[in-house]
């Protein structure tokens, strides 16, 4: 039996299921065939047939694997997964730092400037980190990393770079939307809920799972890895769907980030949350901007403490000049 490994639809599925299933089948057939040979050998009385073929008993069924997959060698099936994971972990650290140090921006900068500034910063961060990934791949495998793959050209490098940028940008927008509103002890929750599904979407075969898990088609890791597989090998051409999902996620997350920035600025200017994200009423809350309800209550208290004004006009006579406005005596 011969197993010819090709890129096909899913390299990981072929490694996890097809290769292992064929190996198990070959072993089961070989064991049964060897038992039949031993039984026949014991049942015969012909001396000429009592000379067993030991090679046939040990390995009656041959099993050969031929690897012609351009993305099926060494670490290549999970190469893009490790690259995107390194980018995502780097983004999480930078976003947490931005969350903790951006309080003065929300207190002093106009909303329209903030709505433009944060997406531009996230795009710049995605470009830098994905550039490192593209350079690392170029250094690791070289322009012609496999004779079965497509020729690695300058255009391939830029496709690789911008694909990583799209993946990193969409993930950065998604996480920053959460980080802007969460308190410090909850920041790990969206990070974990983002990392695990994205990694599973590239190293598992969710196509074989129940329909609920088809949601992983929307994971940036999955779409980015599919694009990288197509760019490097020409296999599994679903470029339209993958690009469409990434672009839709970027547009949606950018719009949602605009709303998140507006809400965050209102919370800062009204003293609802502080620089670290703690909300008013928490024992960790500390902000130099007073809480807006306290300001209103202080203003009402000061207004109540002022002496009341009389509604009428009070006329007071001066007794030493003999003139009275009350009686009409003008001293004439």
Buried (B, 14 or more C-beta within 10 A) or exposed (E): EEBEBBBBBBBBBBBBEBBEEBBEEBEEBBEEBBEEBEEEBEEEEEEEEEEEEEEEBEEBBEBEEEEEBBBBBEEBBBBBBBBBBBBBEBBBEBBBEBBBEBBEBBBEEEBEEBBEBBBEBBBEBBBEBBBBBBEBBBEEBEEEBBEBBBEBEEEBBEBBBBBBBBBBBBBBBBBBBBBBBBBBEEBEEBBEEBBEBBBBBBEBBBEEEEEEBEEBBBBBBBBBBBBBBBBBBEBBEBEEEBBEBBEEBBEEBBEBBBEBBEBBBBBBEBBBBBBBBBEBEEEEBEBEBEBBEEEEEEEEEEEEEEEEEEEEEEEEEEEEEEBBEEEEEEEE
